[in-house]
Amino acid sequence: MNSPGVSLSIVVPVYRSEPILPLLVEKVQQEVGQLGLPDGFELILVNDASPDQSWKVIRDLAVRYSFVRGLSLRRNFGQHNATMAGLHQARGKMVVVMDDDLQHPPEAIPRMLAALEEGYDVCYTHYNNRQHALWKKLGSAFNDWAARHLLGKPRGLYLSSFKAMKSEVVAEIIRYDGPFAYVDGLILDVTRNIHAIEINHQARHVGEGNYNLRRSVSLWLKMATSFSILPLRIASYAGFLLSAVSLLMIIYVMVQKWMYPETPAGWSSLIATVLLIGGVQTLSIGMLGEYLGRTYLKLNHKPQFVVASRTWVETT
């Protein structure tokens, strides 16, 4: 049971951020502490089985600062699953989710909370000057395009990992118990009453980002196959289109053979057609297998996350 409540919960998934965490806590305290929140705030640091000493640092910070609450997962579940673990523990009337690398400036939190107080359910942030590599920017643009078509995301809304939500939205989000969590997809399933503010994207203080190409592709597949059936519909349309093209080709070949009996058989065109149809079939089967695999794992109760330890004692 997560009581008593607080005015604000800040959820931060942590991975390979041992040297950054003390500065993160100081900056959050500096910016949020001056808001004068009537019921105070909490900072929930979720250790996603980080291989460094992040969990030790979190425990030390929880002893030093009363508003810090630490949660450690038994294995690495990924950023969105770790975020879900933190949301399950959030007690705030408003909840902010941010990264652990200080590229998300804590000084933007008051403006995000002001948007919620104006009546919005969710407030995202949009970067003025993204401090990311070119391939990440291109991937983000593709992800933005895909999210508009797969999730019905409003045009112009950037799905940043730095966002604020009302507790009512969080309560609906954490009802999802599947193993393949995608927080932004869940938000768009709950509400479209969303605002966005512009912020300056800070450079990472220490080390490099944890999202490589493989993890980015995995996240995209999670979005595409966990919250939309559009890929299956595209496969169906492609099958129908190829069937129609194949029928037209058969008619064309029959007419050609009837009008010009001496025309030799087209080996190259035949192989090209077979490879095209075979490729589309293989892609469609793989797409179907992705959906069935995720359904199978959910039916077998694959966990969304597993908590190993906390820095506080659970009360009932």
C-alpha positions in Angstrom: 0.0 0.0 0.0 1.5 3.4 -1.1 0.4 5.9 1.6 0.5 8.6 2.7 0.3 10.5 -0.6 2.6 13.3 -1.8 2.0 16.2 -4.2 4.6 15.0 -6.7 6.3 11.8 -7.6 9.4 11.8 -9.9 10.2 8.4 -11.5 13.7 7.8 -12.9 14.8 4.5 -14.4 18.5 4.0 -13.7 21.1 2.2 -15.7 24.9 2.8 -15.7 24.5 6.2 -14.0 26.5 5.7 -10.8 28.5 9.0 -11.1 25.5 11.1 -12.2 23.0 10.2 -9.5 24.2 12.4 -6.6 24.1 15.5 -8.9 20.7 14.5 -10.3 19.3 14.3 -6.7 20.8 17.7 -5.8 19.3 19.4 -8.9 15.9 17.9 -8.4 15.9 19.0 -4.7 17.0 22.5 -5.8 14.3 22.9 -8.4 11.4 21.1 -6.8 12.1 22.0 -3.2 11.4 25.7 -3.9 7.9 25.0 -5.3 6.5 24.7 -1.8 4.4 21.6 -2.6 1.9 21.2 0.3 2.5 17.4 0.7 6.1 17.3 -0.4 7.6 15.2 -3.2 9.4 11.9 -3.7 12.1 10.8 -6.1 11.8 7.2 -7.1 15.0 5.8 -8.5 14.5 2.4 -10.2 17.7 0.4 -10.6 17.2 -1.7 -13.8 19.9 -4.2 -12.8 22.7 -1.8 -13.6 26.1 -3.5 -13.8 27.8 -0.7 -12.0 27.4 0.5 -8.4 24.2 2.5 -9.1 22.2 0.5 -6.5 24.7 1.2 -3.8 24.6 4.9 -4.6 20.8 4.9 -4.6 20.7 3.3 -1.1 23.2 5.8 0.2 21.1 8.7 -1.3 18.0 7.2 0.3 19.7 7.4 3.7 20.9 11.0 3.1 17.7 12.4 1.6 14.2 11.6 3.0 12.5 12.1 -0.3 14.5 9.5 -2.2 13.0 6.1 -2.6 15.0 3.3 -4.3 13.8 0.3 -6.1 16.0 -2.5 -7.5 14.9 -5.0 -10.2 16.2 -8.6 -10.3 17.3 -8.3 -13.9 17.4 -5.8 -16.7 13.8 -5.4 -18.0 14.4 -2.3 -20.1 13.6 1.4 -19.7 9.8 1.3 -20.2 9.4 -1.7 -17.9 11.5 -0.1 -15.2 9.4 3.0 -15.6 6.3 0.9 -15.0 7.8 -0.5 -11.9 8.3 3.1 -10.6 4.8 4.1 -11.6 3.4 1.3 -9.5 5.1 2.8 -6.5 4.3 6.5 -7.2 2.1 8.1 -4.6 1.9 11.6 -6.1 -1.1 13.5 -7.3 1.2 14.4 -10.3 3.9 12.2 -11.7 7.0 13.2 -13.7 9.1 10.6 -15.6 12.6 11.6 -16.6 15.9 10.0 -17.6 18.9 9.6 -15.3 21.5 11.4 -17.3 20.6 15.0 -16.7 19.8 15.6 -20.3 16.3 16.4 -19.0 16.6 19.6 -17.1 14.9 19.5 -13.7 14.2 23.2 -14.0 11.5 22.4 -16.6 9.4 20.5 -14.0 7.6 23.6 -12.7 6.4 24.5 -16.2 5.2 20.9 -16.8 3.3 20.9 -13.5 1.7 24.2 -14.4 0.3 22.6 -17.6 -1.3 19.9 -15.6 -2.8 22.4 -13.2 -4.3 24.2 -16.3 -6.3 21.1 -17.0 -4.1 18.9 -19.2 -3.8 15.2 -18.4 -0.3 14.9 -19.7 2.5 17.3 -20.6 5.4 16.2 -22.9 8.6 18.1 -23.6 10.0 19.0 -27.0 13.7 19.7 -27.5 14.9 22.9 -29.0 18.4 21.6 -29.6 18.7 17.8 -29.4 22.1 16.6 -28.2 21.9 13.2 -30.1 23.8 11.5 -32.8 22.5 11.8 -36.4 21.3 8.2 -36.6 19.3 8.7 -33.4 17.6 11.8 -34.9 16.8 10.0 -38.1 15.5 7.0 -36.1 13.4 9.4 -34.0 11.9 11.0 -37.1 10.9 7.5 -38.4 9.5 6.6 -35.0 7.5 9.8 -35.0 6.0 8.9 -38.5 5.3 5.3 -37.4 3.6 6.4 -34.1 1.3 8.7 -36.0 0.1 5.8 -38.2 0.3 3.0 -35.6 -0.9 4.8 -32.5 -2.8 7.7 -33.8 -0.3 10.1 -32.3 -1.3 13.8 -32.9 0.9 15.4 -35.5 3.6 17.6 -34.0 3.6 15.8 -30.7 7.1 14.4 -29.8 6.9 11.4 -27.6 9.7 12.3 -25.2 10.7 10.2 -22.2 10.5 13.5 -20.1 6.8 14.0 -19.3 4.4 14.7 -16.5 1.0 13.0 -15.9 -1.9 13.3 -13.5 -2.3 10.4 -11.0 -5.6 9.4 -12.7 -3.7 8.7 -16.0 -1.0 6.7 -14.1 -3.7 4.6 -12.4 -5.0 3.6 -15.8 -1.5 3.0 -17.2 -0.5 0.6 -14.5 -3.5 -1.6 -15.1 -1.6 -3.0 -18.1 0.2 -6.1 -16.9 1.7 -7.4 -20.2 5.5 -8.0 -20.4 6.0 -5.6 -23.4 5.3 -2.2 -21.9 5.4 0.9 -24.0 4.5 3.8 -21.8 3.7 6.3 -24.5 1.4 3.9 -26.3 -0.4 3.4 -23.0 -0.7 7.1 -22.5 -2.2 7.6 -25.9 -4.7 4.8 -25.2 -5.8 6.6 -22.1 -6.1 10.3 -23.1 -5.5 12.8 -25.9 -5.8 15.8 -23.6 -2.0 16.4 -24.0 0.1 19.5 -23.9 3.8 20.0 -24.8 6.4 22.6 -23.8 9.8 23.4 -25.3 13.0 22.8 -23.4 16.7 22.9 -24.0 18.2 19.4 -24.3 21.3 19.2 -22.1 24.5 17.3 -23.0 25.0 14.0 -21.0 27.2 14.8 -18.0 29.1 11.5 -17.9 29.5 8.5 -20.3 27.3 7.7 -23.3 23.7 6.9 -23.9 22.4 3.3 -23.2 20.2 3.1 -26.4 22.1 1.5 -29.2 20.6 0.5 -32.6 19.5 -3.0 -31.4 17.6 -1.6 -28.4 16.0 1.1 -30.6 14.8 -1.4 -33.1 13.5 -3.6 -30.2 11.6 -0.6 -28.8 10.1 0.2 -32.2 8.9 -3.4 -32.6 7.3 -3.3 -29.1 5.4 -0.2 -30.2 4.4 -1.6 -33.5 3.2 -5.1 -32.4 2.0 -4.4 -28.9 -0.4 -1.5 -29.5 -1.5 -1.7 -33.1 -2.7 -4.3 -35.6 -1.8 -2.1 -38.6 1.2 -4.2 -39.6 -1.1 -7.2 -39.9 -3.4 -5.2 -42.1 -0.5 -4.1 -44.3 0.5 -7.7 -44.7 -3.1 -8.5 -45.7 -3.2 -5.6 -48.2 0.2 -6.7 -49.6 -1.1 -10.3 -50.1 -4.2 -9.0 -51.8 -2.2 -6.7 -54.1 0.3 -9.4 -55.0 -2.6 -11.8 -55.7 -4.2 -9.3 -58.1 -0.8 -8.6 -59.8 -0.2 -12.3 -60.1 -3.6 -12.8 -61.8 -2.9 -10.0 -64.2 0.6 -11.5 -65.0 -1.0 -14.9 -65.7 -3.5 -13.3 -68.1 -0.7 -11.3 -69.8 1.5 -14.4 -70.2 -1.4 -16.4 -71.7 -2.3 -13.7 -74.1 1.4 -13.3 -75.1 1.7 -17.1 -75.7 -1.4 -17.2 -77.8 -0.4 -14.2 -79.9 3.3 -15.0 -80.2 3.8 -18.8 -79.8 7.6 -18.4 -80.6 8.2 -16.2 -77.5 10.7 -18.0 -75.2 9.8 -18.6 -71.5 11.0 -15.8 -69.3 13.2 -17.5 -66.7 14.5 -14.2 -65.2 11.1 -12.7 -64.8 9.8 -16.0 -63.3 12.6 -16.1 -60.7 12.1 -12.4 -59.8 8.4 -12.9 -59.3 9.0 -16.0 -57.1 11.5 -14.1 -55.0 9.2 -11.1 -54.6 6.2 -13.2 -53.5 8.3 -15.4 -51.3 9.9 -12.4 -49.6 6.5 -10.9 -48.9 5.2 -14.2 -47.6 8.2 -14.6 -45.3 7.8 -11.1 -44.0 4.1 -11.6 -43.3 4.8 -14.9 -41.5 7.5 -13.3 -39.4 5.1 -10.4 -38.5 2.4 -12.9 -37.6 4.9 -14.8 -35.5 5.9 -11.7 -33.6 2.3 -11.1 -32.6 1.7 -14.8 -31.6 5.0 -14.9 -29.7 4.0 -11.9 -27.6 0.6 -13.3 -27.0 2.2 -16.7 -26.0 4.5 -15.0 -23.5 1.7 -12.9 -22.0 -0.5 -16.0 -21.6 2.4 -17.7 -19.8 2.6 -14.7 -17.4 6.0 -13.5 -18.4 6.6 -10.8 -15.8 6.7 -7.1 -16.6 9.2 -6.6 -13.9 10.4 -8.3 -10.7 11.4 -6.3 -7.7 14.5 -7.5 -5.8 14.6 -4.9 -3.0 13.5 -1.5 -1.8 15.0 1.2 0.4 11.8 1.4 2.4 9.6 -1.0 4.4 6.3 -1.9 2.8 3.3 -1.2 5.0 -0.2 -2.7 4.8 
